[in-house]
């Protein structure tokens, strides 16, 4: 079952300029920093924006379009790695 964000942020659905994608990735970077700072506190939070899955879907959608410059792909890759580590930390804190 997919949520609304799965549809909105599905790869290939984002029609933005390079600049708009860079701005969006900068916003996601700030949100990931916020989530990283919250750490284990996130497990009690409810809402899509508190899940790494939501932010991962956005990053993947923004970095997918053909012609995405290397600098955008590099930032997206770095964000995906941070989200992977965050997801892992959240899962491990539940044990």
N, C-alpha and C positions, 0 to 999 in steps of 0.2 A: 504494500500500500504506500502510496506516495502522498506527501504533504504538498501544500501550495508552493512552498519554496523549491521543491524538486521540479516543478513545472516551470516556474519563473526563471530559475537559475540553471535550467538544463543547458548543457553545451550546445552551442549553435543558435540559442535564442537571444543572445545579447547583441544588440546593434549599437555600438558605441564607438566613438573616435578613440584613437590611441590615448589622447590626453584624458578623456573621460575614464578610460580603463585604469590609467595610472592613478587618477584621483580616487577611484573606487578601491583600488588595491592599497593606497595609502590609508584610507578609512579602515579597511579590513586589518591592516597592520596595527593601527591604534587599538582596534577592538581585541585583537589577539593578545596584545600587550596587557590590556585590561583583564582578559580571562586568565592569562598566565599569572598575573599578580594576585588574582583571587584564589588560584590553585584549588586545593581540596574543598574550599567553600562552595565550589560550583555544584557539587553533587546534591546539595539541597535546593538548588535553584530550579525553578520551572520556567519553561519558555524556550522557544526555538533558538533565540539569539544567545543563549547560554551553552549551546552545544557546538563542539568543534565540527560536527557533521554539517551544520548550516553554513558555517564560514568556508568549509572545504568545498561545498557545492558552488558557492559564489566565486571562489578563486578559480576553480576548474572551468567554470563558464566564461570567466573573463579572460582566461589564458588560452582558450581553445580556438578562437577564430583564426582563419588563415591570414598570414601576414602580420601576426603579432611579433613585434620587435623582440630581440634577444633580451634587452633590459627588462621588459615586462615579463617575459618568461622566467628570467632569473629571479625576480622578486616573487613571482607566483610560486616557483619551486621552493624558495626559502620559507614562504608562508605555509605551504603544504607540509614541509618538514616540521615546522613549529607546531602546527595543528596536530600532526601525528604524535609528537612528543606530549602535547597537552592531553590528547585523548588517552594515551597510554598512562599518564600520571593520574588522570581521573579514574580510570578503570582500576589501577593498582591501589588507589586510596579506598576503594570500596571493599577490598579484601579484609 
